[in-house]
Amino acid sequence: MDYRVALLGLCVGFLVGLTGMGGGALMTPALILLRLARPAFAVGTDLVWSALTRVVGSYVHVRQKTVDTVIVKRLAIGSIPGALAGIALLAYLRHQGVKSEDKLVVLILGGALICVALGLFFRTVFGAQLPRAGQEGLSRGPVWLTTGVGLVVGFLVSITSVGAGSLIVASLVFIYPTTPLKRLVGSDIFHGLFLLGISAVGHIGIGSVDPKLLVPLLVGSLPGVWAGSRLAAVFPEKVLRPVLATTLLYLGLRLL
């Protein structure tokens, strides 16, 4: 077992537990920039890792009844075809040569990280002004808007492994402003189990998953997530969010 990978899993798992940020936004660029995996293999392995870790989170939210099945269905109608389209594109590019595949992954991953970072900065500056459950706010969004978000994010997730958590939750807050945040998060996690699962199976099918990376990532990340979750209640979010946003912006710019 590669202890460097396990240590990376520990660090990323800790940040995931501390911030609630999806692991793909941190794990995939770290694997690429540290030269631990080719871009396509970094994405595929991270998707399997993320899908496995979502099982526990989904079970908890189902037990707590914080999953809105209507929102999940609307997202899935768009995200599943989007993910399949992304896998098909990667499979096509692989036939053209691995350089074309890896170039696309790095380019879209860098752009996605910058978008997530800007979204975090926006929430830091304007978060207090956003409508919340129980307050008068925007009207309930149309079905096509939720499905459209699912389509775009599904495509991005299958190519970069980024967006299943960060981008969808940020979008749902605006589309469903009167829905409690815990219900939006629960719906996103449950939907992410299917989206990440299908994307992971697709990457297994095209051969871009490295079991030698997956095992140490799981070994390191599980205690990391537990430790980060324990500290999440006492760590000041106002300090953490801009630091995390700056980190993601730096990673995105490095990749580009």
N, C-alpha and C positions, 0 to 999 in steps of 0.2 A: 504493500500500500504506500502511495506517495504521500508523505506527511505534509508536504507543502500544500497539496490540494486540500487535505483535511484541515489545515490551519486556515486556508482561505474560506472553506466552508464554515468554520467556526466564526470567523470575523463577519462574513456576510449574513450568516444565520442570526448573529447577535444584532446586527443592524436591522434585519427584517423584523425580529421580535420587538425591537425598541421603537421602530418607526411605523411598522405596518406596510412599508414599501415592498412591492413585489421583488423577489430575489433576482429576476432577470435584469433589472435595471442596474444591478451591481455585479452580479455573478458573471454574466456573459462578457461585458467589457473587461472585467478583471482577468478572465481566462484568456482573452485575446491579447491584451496588452502585456500580460506576464508570459506570453508565448507558451502557455500550457496546453493550448488546443487551437486548431485551425478555426476560423470564424464559423463555418457551417457546423462543425462538430461542437463548438462551444454552445451554439444555439440549441442544437438537438439534445445534447446532454443536459443542459439547463432546463429544457422543457420537461424532460422525464423527471428530473429532480423536483421541479416546481409542481408537477402533477401529483407526485407522491406526497408532497408536503400539504397539498390542498385537501387531501382526503380527510385528515384530522380536523382542519378548520371547517370543512363543509359539514362534517358530522356534528360538531359543536353548534353551529348556527342552525342546523335543522332541529336539533334538540331544543334550542332556545326559541324556535319559531320566529326567527328573524330573516327568513327567506321569503321574498315576494315572487311567487311562481309566474305571475303575469310578466314582470320585468325580465325574469330569466328567459322565458319563452321568446319575448320580443328581441332580446339580445341574441339568442341562439339562432334565430331565423336568419340573421345577418352574419354572425360570427363564424358559423360552421362553414358556409360556402366561401367566406373570405379566407379562412384557414386553409381549406382545400385548394383554393386558387394560389395561395402563397406556396404551398408544398409543390404544386404542379409547376410553378415558375422555377423553383429551385431545382427540381428534377430535370427540367428542360435545360437550364443553364449548366448543370453538371455534365450533360452530354456535350456542351460546347467547350468544357474545360473548367477545372476547379478554380482557376483564377477569376473567371467571370462570376462564378457563384459566390466566392469569398468577397469579391469587390462589391457586389450588390448588398451582401449582408452587412459589411462594414459601413457602407454609405447610408443605408436606411437606419441601421442601429445608431449611428452618430446623430442623425437627424431626430430620431425618436427620443434619445436622451436629452437633447437640447430642448425639445418640446416639453418633456416632463419637468425639466429644471425650470423653465419659464413658468410652467403651471404652478410649481411650488412657490416661486417668487411672487406670483400673482396672489396666491392664497395667503402668503405672509403679509402682503401689503393691504389687500382688500378683503381678507377673510372675515373680519368683523362686520363688513357691510353686506355679506351674502345672505340671502333669505334662508331661514331655518324653519324646521318643522314647528307648526303652531303659530308662525308669523304670516302676515299677508305677503304674498310674493307672486312669482310668475305662475301662469296657469299650467296645468298638467300638459306635458309635451305630447305631440302626436305619436302614433305607433311607428310611422316611417322614420322618425328622427332617432328613436331608440334602436331600431333595426339598422339604420344607416351607420350609427356609431359602432354597433356590433360588427358590421361588414368591414369597416376600415380597421378597427382594432384587431379583428380576427386575422386579417391579412398581415398586419404588422407583427402580431405575436408569432405567427408561423415562420416568419423570416428572421425576426430579431429576438424573440422571447420576451420582449418588453411591451407593457401596456395592458396586460390582463387585469392588473389591479389599479395602477396609478391613473391611466387614461380613462378607464371606464368609470371609476368612482367620481373623478373630476367632472365627467360629462353628466352622470346621473344626478349630481347635486343641482345642476342647472335645469335638467329636464323634469325632475320630480322634487321641487324645492320644499314641498310640504310633507314629504316622506321622511320619517326619522332616519338619521344617518346610520344608525346601527342596522337598520333594515336594508339600506342601500349597500352597505358593506357586506352583509350576509348574503344578499342576492348576488353581488359581484363574486364573492368567494365560491359560492355554489355553481354559478355559471362558469367561472374560471376552471373548475374541475373538469367540465366537459370540453371547454375550448382547449385547455392545455393538454388534456388527455388525447384528443383527436390530433392535435398538432404533434404531440410526442410520438403517437403511432405512425403518423406520416413520416417523421424523421427516421424512425426505426426502419420503416419500409424502404427509404432511399439510402439507408446505411450511414447516417450522420449522427450516431450516438456512440460514445466511447464508454463501455462498462468500467474500464480502469479509472476513469475520472468520476463516474457516478458513485461508486462505493465510498471512497474517501470523502466526497462531498456530503453524503448523507451522514457518515460517521461524525464529521466535524460540525455540521449545521444543526443537528438535533439538539445537542446541549447549548449551542449558541442561541437558537431561537428561544429556548426555555429561559436562559439567563437574561436575554434582552427583554422578554415579556415581563419578567419579574421587575425590571427596572423602569419599564415604560410608564408606570403610574406615578413615579416620583421625578422623572427626568423632564425638565422644562421644554415643552414642544416649541415655544417661540425661539429658543436658541438652536434647537436641533434642525428645524425645517430649513432655515437659510444655509446652514452648514451643509446639509444634505443636497440642497439645490445647487450650491456652488460645486460640490463634488461631481454631481451628475453633469453639470455644464462643462467642467474640465474634462471629464471622460469623453463626452460627446465631441468636443473640439479636438481632443487627441486622436480620436478615431478618424475624423475628417481630415 
